[in-house]
Amino acid sequence: MEENKSLPSKYNPQTVEKNWYHFWVEGKFFEATGNPDKQPYSIVIPPPNVTGKLHLGHAWDTAIQDTIARMKRMQGYDVLWLPGMDHAGIATQAKVEAKLREQGQSRYDLGRENFLKTAWEWKKDYSAFIRKQWEKLGLGLDYSRERFTLDEGLSQAVREVFVTLYNKGLIYRGEYIINWDPQTKTAISDIEVIYKEVQGKFYHMHYPIKDSNETIDIATTRPETMLGDTAVAVHPNDERYQHLIGKKVILPIVGREIEIVADRYVDMAFGSGAVKITPAHDPNDFEVGNRHDLARVLVMHEDGTMNENAGKYEGLDRFECRKQIVKDLQDMGVLFEIEDHVHQVGHSERSGAVVEPYLSTQWFVDMKPLAKQALEMQKGEDKVHFVPERFEHNYEFWMENIRDWCISRQLWWGHRIPAWYHKETGQIYVGHTAPADIENWEQDEDVLDTWFSSALWPFSTMGWPDEESADFKRYFPTNVLVTGYDILTFWVSRMIFQSKEFTGRRPFKDVLIHGLIRDAEGRKMSKSLGNGVDPMDVIDKYGADSLRYFLLTGSTPGQDLRFYWEKVESIWNFANKVWNASRFCLMNMADFTYDDIDLSQPKTLADKWILTRLNETIENVTKHANKYDFGEAGRHLYNFIWDDFCDWYIEMAKLPLYGEDEQQKQTTRSVLAYVLDHSLRMLHPFMPYITEEIWQQLPHEGPSITIANWPAFKAHYHDEKAAKEMKRLVAIIKSVRNIRAEVDTPMSKKIPLLIQAENEEIVEELQEEHIYLDRFCNAESLTIAANVNVPEKAMTSVVTGAEIFIPLEGLIDFDKEIARLQKELDKWTAEVSRVQKKLGNQGFVNKAPDAVVEEEKRKEKDYLEKQAKVKARLIELQER
């Protein structure tokens, strides 16, 4: 074994975290072995987009996965944590095109083939960048199995799925209203639409009835789309319009005759109860149009300018057209009211452009049959378990109300749709490869939605469609997926129904849902607010271990997490505490080796207690971590290491370490080595770097803590009686320290101490362990008995099974202390009066923000408690 070394005097995370990652990767500690003697455990990483840097959300998501993977590896599982990245269709293409624009070029200047070469170069640069960030975070990924959503294996899987669904009639091509981004000129998915509250207008118009002096009133927020109106709809039960159903309306400006139709879609109570129907520019109108066989008149080009169907407005931008058409309608007397109106308007997440509901010929997946069988699966043993459970309802609601999925995108970067059109007949051919007489066919120019390939991620990465692939047979289905609730429906649900359809099984046993990271004020992090935090900046300042521990323990499953620099700093302090405690242990181990660890010899009460507390901590950390509650697991671990081990046991261990009994010294070294080793093992999944650094210096066996065994409960080290005795001792010592603080007596000053135990058994126990009371209470004299002569003037405290008395004579000047306490009482009385006056003012309570009022109430509670304590102490002294 390598000779033990001492740790540097200062904990420097940058130094500690510099070299271990290469050691782990080169040692192949993260690679799944396929060992048949071990149970497989697999996770696939939610593939980050190759569009730029990873953000705090990625850091949180991957830190959770890494913690699970490291823990399971230590528990003896054959762990596969499979890495990979997503080509991110529209997002990556937008970045590459922006780069080209800076060079004065467009994708059309390059042509499809050269543009794709440029995109692949982008992917190469940014995937290398992401790997560097993974390294900085300390992620234990199996790079030997890394995948990319556009690699050949995944492309084969995508073609297999598309062709199979097409042949089943579950993929079709047709016209439909989709989300259209006029800037990038492509369809976008629902998740790529960001809704923002916008101050808009409601435009109220009279549409004239043909051959009549009557008009029918309609209102719209998008008057430019009226050029594509093909009907006006009213509710069939609306008495006001019974005589108009079936009649014609003259569409203003255009002059086209359109019919008044009756449809239950119309809300009689909203506005005039009549609505314009524009089937080519509104999804609801599209459905109404289908029911009434209405024409679909598209009035815009793909770039958002008006087309030939817009008449004199042709060529105008849609918003410029809106201004012009409003003016013309006012001049004609058709537009009779413009009403201010705040409404939600969809914007493209990628370009920021206002999304246009747009009639387009696209490829779609018929979702009802796929959703039905996925929902059926949730009723059986092969269901996906949602953590927290409440998200299962969100998933099921979305699947029950699912719409057909538009899967085509007007892009070049992505999986090109495996469909060809005959140049003469227009016949469609769909297949894995091009038709034999390719010269007579043209391939569809579009690519598939990014989510189409990422929906196959859990099984396509394992070698599917080759179901004999060793990885697919061993590691699929995966054990857990970790992701944010924001993509639950758009990604998680799609993986579930595609997995059920193509493998007959769930893609993962559990799906662990976390929230979003927000700033300290609870706001979503965004460029516009300038409140984003780069995880690499946090690591540069406090280290990856501190960031990881904060992210892992900062919230409960499913909840959002607020980022506080102060909390990360406090975790750094915890790491520093671990570092300094480890330095103390190592300095007292000299040539101590792993073989020297011997816990069979007689042990002190402190030894028995810390081993018992270690057992309890192992149980609690394991239990909570297995339930994915890393906040609770981390709390138990933090409290054990900081309070029990560092603050109490190490201080108590100094007594035998600095004593004369060599056997006791060896036992104490053994306990220190054993407890620190097991503490580091539990801490390792949370803080991999510092734990490896310290563990390598400790007496240990094996090449790395990453593959050390997870600690187990050891019944022969569990001593409830010792734990109970130590709990009482600690309570006594804390009480004495509190009394000293109250009477302003430093620990350096010796004091007389009397302890009255409630029975002889406790007397015997306390007398046996008087060494701790002498040392940590700094007692000038120590009396322990079932009955003690209580001094006339003494400070007292009660703990379980005993009462403590410290004579005040000689410790304090009573008159000075009473005067000091009177001043303090006056201060808190004034504060109570001030805050109660404020809270008694109804003007303040009703007008001030809730947070301000709550803060004042908190102050009132705090001041009242302090006032009561000082008053009680004052009465106590005055009565003595």
N, C-alpha and C positions, 0 to 999 in steps of 0.2 A: 504493500500500500504506500502511496505517496506520503512523504512526511508532512505532518500538519504545519501550517503556516499561520502567522497571525494576520488579522485583518488590518488594513490601514486605519489610522486614528479617526479619519473623517469619512463619513458615508458620502460618496459622490456617484449619483446614479449614472452620469454620463460615462464614467470609467467602468463601473460595474456592468453596464449594459452594452459594452462595446464589442465583446468577442464571443459571448456565449452562443449567439444564434448560429454562427458558422460551426461551432463545436457540435451543436445539436443536429444541424442539417448534415454535416459531414459524417457524423456518427449514425445517421439514418434512424435516429430515435423516433422520428415522426412517421416513418413509413409503415404502412400496414403489412404484416408479414404473411397473412394467410395461414397462420399456425392452426392446424385443426384441433389442437388441444385447448385453444382459447376460444371464447365466445366472441363472435364478431360484433362490433358496434360502429355504426357509420353515420356520418353527417356530411352533407354537401353544403358548401359555402354559397349563400345567395350571391351570385356573381356580380361584382361591381362593374359599372359601365366604364369602358375604356375612353372616357371623355375628360378625365382630369384627376384632380387630387381626391383622396378619400376624406370625408368629413367626420365630424364627431359621431354622427349616427352610425357610420360604418365601424368606427372604433368600438362603440358600444356593442353593436351586433356581433362583431367578430370576437370581442373579448369574452362575451358570454359563451360562444361556441368553443373557444380555445379552453376556457375553464372546464367546460364539460368534457372535452376531448382529453385534456391532461388528467383530469380526475379518473375517467374511465380507463385510461391507459395504466394508471397506477393501481387501479382496482383489478387489473389482470385481463382486461378485454383486449382483443385484437382490433385496435381502433384505426378506422380510415376516416380522416377528415380531408375531403377532396376539394382542392382549390380550383378556381377557374374565373373567367371574366366573360362579360356580355358585350357583344358587338354594338348593342344599343343603337340600332338603326338610325332613327331621325336625329337623336342627340349627337351621335358621332358625325353623321353627315353634315349637320349644321355647323359643327366645329371646324371640320375640314374645309367646308365651303367658305366660312369666315376667314380662314387662313389664306385661302386662294384669293379672296377679294382684296386682302391686304397686299397681295402681289399683282393686283390688277387683272385677275383671271376668274373664270367661272368654270363649273364642271363641264359645261358644253364646249368650252374652248379645248379642254383636255380630251373629251370623249369618254365613254363609259370605261373602257379598259384601262386607260391611263389614270382616270380618276380613282378607280379601285386600287391601283398600285399605290397612289398617294395615301389612300385611306389605310391600307395595310401598313405603310410606313408609320402612320400616326399610331396605329394599334401597337406596333412594335415598341415605339418610344414610350407610350403611356402604360403599357403592361409592365415594362421594366420599372417604371416609376412606382406603380402600385405595389410591385413585389418588394421594392425598397421600403415602402410604408408598412407592408405586412411584417417585414423583418424588424422594423423599429418597434412595432407593437408586440413582437415576440410570438407571433402566431405559429403554432405547431402543425403546419400543413404538409401533406404528403405531395411534394412537388413532382414525384415520379409519375403521378396520375393527373397532373394539371390539364384542364380542358378549356376550350374556347367555343362559344356558341356558333362560330363559323368554321370550326375545324372540320375535316373531312368526315370524321365519325359522326358528329352531330348533324352535319348536312345530310348524311345518309338516313339518319333517324327522322329528320324533318321531311324528307321526300317520302319515306315509308308512311308516315302519318298522314301527309297530305293526300297521297294517292289512295290509301285505304279509306279515308273518310270520304273522298270524292266518289270512289266506287260504291260506297254504301249509300250514297245520296245525301251525306251529311255535310258536304262542302258543295256550294253552288255559286253561280255567278249571276248577279242581277242588279237592278237599280234600287237604290235606297238612299235615304237621307243619312249622311254621315257628318262627323265633325271635320270641317275642312280648314286647314291653315293656309290662307291666301299668300302668306309670305314665303313659306317653304313649299307651297303647292303640293300638299299631300294630305291624305286622310290621316287623322290622329285618333288614338284611343281615348276613351272617357277619362282615363287616369292622367292623360297629358293635357287635360283641360282644367285650368285654374279659374274658379269663379271669384270675381271681384265685384264689390258693391260700387255701382256707378250711378252718378246723377244723370238721368236721362229725361226723356219727354214721352208723354202719351199724346198722340196726334189724333184728334177726333174729326171724322169726315162724314159728309152726306154722300151716299151712293144713290144716284137717281134710278127709280124703277122705270123700266121701258114702258112707253105708251101710257104714262101716268104722271101726275104732278107730285106723287109721293116720293119720298126718299127713305133710305134705311141707313141708320147711323152705325158706323163701326169705328174702332180705335186700334191703333197700332204703335209699337215703339220703333218699327222699321218701315217707314213709308216707301223706301226704295223698292221693297219687295212687292208692293201692290201691283207693279207692272207685270208680275207673274201670277196674279190672282186668277183663279178659274171658277170660283164660286163664292157665295156668301152662305153661311150656315146659321140656322136657328134651331132651337130645341123643338121636337115634334109636338110637345105639350104646351108650348108658349102661345097663349091666347092672342097675344098682340100681333103675331105674324102668321096665323093660320091662313089668312086670305092671300098671303104673298108666296107661300111655298109653291114651287114649280114655276114661278114667274121669273122674268129676266131683269138683270140689273145692267146698266151701262157703266162699264169701268171707266172712271174719269181719266182724262189725258189719252189713254190707249183707245177708248171708244169701243172696246170689245164687249160683246154681250156675254154675260155669265149668269148661271142659274142660281136661284135661291133654293138650297137643299135643307132637308130636315135631318138632324143628326143628334144623338144623345150625348155626344162629346161636349156640346155647348152647355155652359153654365148660365141658366136663365137669370140668376141673381147678380151676375157680374156685368157691370157696364150696361150697355143697351140690350144685352142678350143676343146680339148678332155679331158674328166674327167673319173676317175675310179668310178665305182658304187659299193658301199658296203651296200646293203640294211639292213643288221643287225646292222650297226653302224653309220648311218647317217639318219636324218629324211627326207631330200630331196631325198637321194638315195632310201629310203624306198618307197617313192611315185613313183619314176622312176621304181623301181623293180615291183611294183604293175601293172604299165601300160604295162610292157613287160614280166610279168609272170616269173620274175627271182627268182632263189633260194635265200634263206636267210641263209647265213653261219655265225654263231656266233663264234667268235674266242677267247672270253674271258669268264672266270668264273665271278661270281657275285662280287668277291673280287678284281677284276682288274688284276688277273694273267691270263696267256694265257692257253686255254683249248686244248683238243685233236685235234681240227681242225687247231691248229697252228703248227702241225707237231713237228719238232725238238725244237721249242721254248716253247713247253708245260711246264707249271710250272713257267716260268719267269714272273716277274712283267711287266706290260705293258710298262713302261718306260725303263726298262732294255732290254726288247725285242726290243724296238725302236733302242737302241744303237747297239745291236747285228745285227739286220736286215740291218741297214744302212751300217755297216762294210761288211756284206756278199754281199750286192748289189753292193758296190764299188768294191769288189774283183771280182765280176762277170762282171763288166763293164756295168751294167744296170743303176746304179746311176751316172749321168754325171754332176750334178751341185747341190750344196747346197747353197741356197740363204737366207740371213738374212731376217727375216720377223716379224714385230710387229703386233700382232693380239689380239683380245678379247677372253679370255678363261674363260669358266664357272667354278666357284668353288662352292662347297656346303657351304651354309651359316652356316650350323650346324657343319660340321667336318673340313671344309677347304680343303677337297680333290678335285682334278680336276674332274669335272662331266664327266661321260661317256655317250654319246648317245648310248642307249642299247636296243636291241630287247628283249621284254619281254611280257609274257602273263599277262595282267592286266584287271581290270574292268574300263570301260569308260562310261561317260555320253554323249549321242548324243546331242550336244549343239545347232545345227541350229534351231530346232523348238522352244526351250525354249528362245533363243536369239530373235527370230523373234517376239514372242508375247510380250516380254519385251520392244522391240523397238517400237512396235505398241502402247503400253501403254503410251509412251512418247509423243504421238501425241494428247492425250486426256486430260480431266480435272483431271484424276487420276495420272498425271505424277509426277515424283520425281523432285523437284526443287533443282538444284545445286547452291550452293553459294560458290565462285563466279560462274557465269553462264558458263564461258569458260570451266569448267571441264565437262560439259555435252557433249561437242564435243569429249573429250578423251574417255568418257564412250561409246558413240555411235560408235566411230571408232573401239574400241576393240570388241564390241558386233557384229558389222558388219563383222569383220574379225576373228571371234572366231574359235578356234579349239576344237575338242572333248576333254573332261576333263578326265584325268587319275585320278581315285579316290581311287585306292588301294595302300596300303603301306605295306611293308614287316616288320611290327612291331608287338609288343604285346600290347603296351599301346595305347588304342583307342577303337573306336566302331568296334567290330569284324563284318566282312561282314556277313550278314544273308543269306549265301548260303551254301548248303551242296551238296556233290558229292557222288553218289552211289558207294560203294566199288567195285562192280562187273561190272555194266553197264556204269559207268561214267556219268550217268544222273545228270543234275543239278536241285536242288530244291531250290527255293528262297521263304522265308516266314517269318512271324513275330516270329514264334517259330520253333523248330526243328521238323523234321518228326517224326511220331508216332513210326516207327520201327527204332529208332535212332541207334541201334547196326549195321545196314547195311549202315550207312552214316558217312561221315567225314565232319566236318565243314571247310570252307575255313580258312586257317591259318592267312590270312591278315586282316588288319584293314582299316578303311576308312580314307582318307585324312582329316586332322583337319578342313580344310575349308568346308568340307561337312556338318559337324554339326554346325559350326559357321555361315554358310549361312542361317540357320534356326532360328538364335538367336532372331530376333525381334518378332517372333510369337511362337516359341517353348517355350520361357520363360514365355509366357502369358497363358500357359495351352493347346495350340494346340498339338495334333489333336482333343482335346475335344473343339469343336467350341461353346459349351454352357458354357464353363468356364467363370466365372464372369469377370476375368481380361481380357481375350481375347475379350469379347464383349464390354468392357468399354474402354480399353486402346490401342487396336490395330485398325488401324495402329498407329504407334508412330508418334510424331510430328517432331522430328529432330534427326538426327544421326550426331555425331561429329567425324571426323576422319582425318588422314593425307592423302595427295595425293598419298603417296607411295603404299597404298593398295586399291586405288580406283577401279582398275579393278579386283583384285583378291578377294576382300571381298565384297565391296559395290555392284558390278555388280551381284555377286552370290546371295546376299540377295534379290536383286530386281527380278531376274528371278525365284528364288525359291518361293518368296512370291506371285508373279503373278500366278505361276503354281498351288500353293496349297491353297491360300486364295482368289485368284482372285483380289487382291488389292495390292497397293504399300506398302512396309514395313514401310516407313516414308514419311512424307510430304516434309521435307527439308533434304538435306545432306550438312552440313557445313564442308568445306574442309580447313584445315590449312596446313602449310608447315612443314619443318623440322627445328629442333633447331641446329644451328651451333655455332662454337666458335666465338670469337671476330674477327677473321681473315676470317670468312666465310667458314671455313672448317667443314666437317661433323665430328661429335664427334665419336671417335673410340678408342678402346683399343690400337691399334698399334701406334696412334699418341699421346696417353696419355693425350688427351685434354677433356676427359669426365668430366662432373660435376654431382655429386650425389645431387639430389634435397633435400635429408635429411640433407646434409651438409649445404646447403643454408639456410634451415629452422633453423638449429641449430645456425647459425650465425645471421641471420636477421629476422627470423620468417616466418611462412607460409603466413601471410597477404602480406608481402613485396614481396615474391616470386610470389604469385598469381597475384598481381597487375601488376608486371613487365611482366609476361607471357601474361596476358590478353590484355595489352595495348601496347605491344612492336612491333606489326606489324599489317598490314591490312589483311583481310581474303584471304587465299590462298597463302600468301607469307611466305618465310622462316623467322626465327627469330634468330638474333645473341645474344648470351648470354654475358652480361657484368656485372661483379661483381659491377662496379661503379654505374650502373643504378639501381641495386637492392638496393645498399646502399642509393641512392637518394630517392628511394621509402620509405625506412625506415625513412629517414628524414621527408618525407611527413606524415607518420604515427605518428611520434614524434610531428609534428606540430599540427595534429588533437588532439593528446593527451593533449598537453599543452593548446590549445585553450579550450578544454573541461574542463580542470582543472580550468581555469579562470572562465568559465561560472558557474561551480558548486560552486566555492567559493563565487560567488555573488548571489547564490540562497537560501542559508540558509535553511529555512523550506518551501521553495516554493514547491507546489504540482502540480500535473497534473490539478487539478480542478482550480488552481489559474491562469492558462494560459488564458489570456484575451486580444484579439487583437482588441477589439471594441472601445477602448479608443483612444483619439488623439495621433497621432504618429509623430515622427520627420521625417525630410527628409531622414535621414539615415535608419530609420525603413522602410519607404515606399519603398526606393530603394532596400534594401536587400531582402524584400519580393517579389519585382518585379523580381530581379535577380534570386531568388529561383525558381519562376514560370518558367522563361526562361530556367533554368538549368534542371528542371524536364522535360520540353518538349523535350529538346535536348538529355538528357541522355536516356529517354524512347524511343525516335524515333530511335536513333542510336543502342541502345541495342536490340530493336525489329528487327533490320536489321542485327544483329550479328556483328556490327561494334563496338567492345568494345574498340578499340583504340580511336575512336572519342568520344564515350560515356565517357571514362575515362578522356580524355583531358578536356571536358567541366566540369566534376565534380571536377577534380584537380584544374582547374583555379578558379572555384567558391569558393571552400573551402579555398584554399591557399591565393588567391589574394583578392577576394571580402569579404569573411567572416572573415578570420583571420587577414589579413593585414589592411583592411579598416574598416569593420563594428565593430569588437571588439574594435578597437582603438577609434572609434567614440562613441561607447556605454559607454565608460568610463566617458564621459562628464555627461550624466544624472545619471549614477550609483554612481558617486562621488559627485553629486550635492545635492540640498536640496529638490527638488520636488519629494515627495513620489509616487504620481500617475505616474510620468514619469519613476521613477525607476521600478515600477511594470510592466509598459508597456515594458520597455527595457528588463526586465527579461523574460517576456512572449515571446518577439521576439527572444531572445537568445535561450530559450528552444525550441521554435517552429522550428526555422531555423536549429539548431543543430540536433534536432530529425529527421527532414526530410532529412538533409544531411547524417546522419548516415544510414537512411533507404536506400537511393540510393547507399551508399558506401558498405552496408552490403553484397550484392552478390559478390563483389570484395574482400572485407576484412572482413570476417565473425567474426573473433575473437575479434579484437579491437572494432568493432562496438557493439557487444553484451556486452562487458565489460563496455563501456561507457554508453550505453543505459540503462543498469540496474541501473546505478547511477542517471540517469536523471529522472525528473518527467515523468512517462509513464503509460500506461495501457496495460494489457496483460502480459502473462508470459515470452515472448521472442520476440526479434526483428525478429526472423526467420518467425514468423507468423503475424507480424505487417503489416498493409496495405501499399502498395506501394504509394508513394506520388502522389498526383493529382494536376493538374493546378487549382488554385483558382482565378477566375476572379475578385472577390471583393478585392483581395490583389494585383491586377496588376495596377500599376500607371506609365504610360509611361512618363508623365510630370516629375514626381519625378526622374525617371531614367535618363532623359535627363539633368535635373538640376545637379544631382549628378555626372554624367559623366563630366560635365563642371567643377565642383568643384574639382574633382579628377585630371583633366587635369591641372588646375591652380596650385594645390598643388605640383604635379609632376614637373611642369615647374620651380616653385620656388626652389624646392630641386635640380634640375639639375643646375640651375644658381648658387646656393650656392656651389655646387661641383666644378663648373667651376672656380669660383673665390676663392675657398678654404676657404669658410666661414662656420663654423660649425653650426649645428642646434641650438646650445645653445645660439648663438649670435643673439640678436634681430635686425631686419632690417626694414627700411621703405618700404612699399609695396604700389604701385599704380596700380589700375586695371581700364582700360578704356573699358567700355562695349559698344556694338554697338547700343543698344537702352535702353530706360528707363525700359522696362520690365525686361531685364537682370540685370540692376542696382538694381531694387527692389528685385529680386530673390537673388542676391549675398549679398545685405545688410541684408536680412532676415536671411541668413545662415552664417553671418560673424563669428559666434562662431567657425565654423570649420576652417575658414581661419586664425583666430587669433591663434587657438590652433596648427594647423599643419604647419603653415608657420612661426610661432613665430614672428609675426609682431610687431614692435615697434610702428608703426603708419600704419593705413590702410585707403586708399582713394579709394572709388569706385564711379565712375561717368561716364557719357556719354562722357565728355570731361575733361581730366586732364592736368595739366601743366607738360609736359614731361621734366624731368631733362636733363641738357646738356649732362652729362655723366651717362649713365644708361645701364644696361643689359636689354634686351627685349626678350619677347617670345610671340608667337601668338597661341591662342587656339580658338576653335569654339565659336564665339560670343564675344570674348574679347581679349585685348592685355595687357600684364603684363610688368611693368617697376620697376626695382630695382635700385635706385641711387647707383653709385659706390663710390661716395665721402665718404671717411672714411672706406670703406670696404677693399680696396686693395691699395698697393703701385704700382702706374702705371709703374714706371721705373723698379722695380724688376720683375713685372709680364711680362713686355715686354722682359726683358733679359731672363727670364725663358722660355717663349714661343719661343724665337729665338733659344735657345739651343735645345728645343724639335723639332723645325722645321728642324734644321740641322741633327738631329738624323734620322727623318723619310725620309728626302731627301737622306741621305746616304743609307738607307735600300732600297729605291725605286731604286736607281742607281745600287746597288749590284744585286738585284733580276732581274732587266731588262737586265743587262749585261749577267746574267746566261741564261735567256730565249732567248736572242739574239744569243746565241751560238748554232748553228745547231747541232754540235756534241753532246751536252748535250741533246737537245730536241729529237733527233733521237735515242739515245742509252739508255737514262735513262728509267726506268719503267714508265708506264703511270701514276701510282699513285704518283710517285715522281714529275713528271712534273706538274700534277694537283695541288699538294700541293704548288709548287712554284708560280703557277698562282693565287692560293687563297691568298698567302702572298702578291703578288703584288697588288691585289685588296684592301686588308686590309690596306697596307701601304699607298697607294694612297689616300684612304678615310681619314686616320688619318692626312696625310700631308695637305690635303685640309682644314680640320677642323681647324688645328692649324694656317694655313696661313690666313684663314678668320678671326679668332679671333685676330690675330696679327694686321691685317689691321684695324679691328674695333677699337682696342685700340689706335693704332697710329694716327687714324683720330680724336680721341676725344680730 
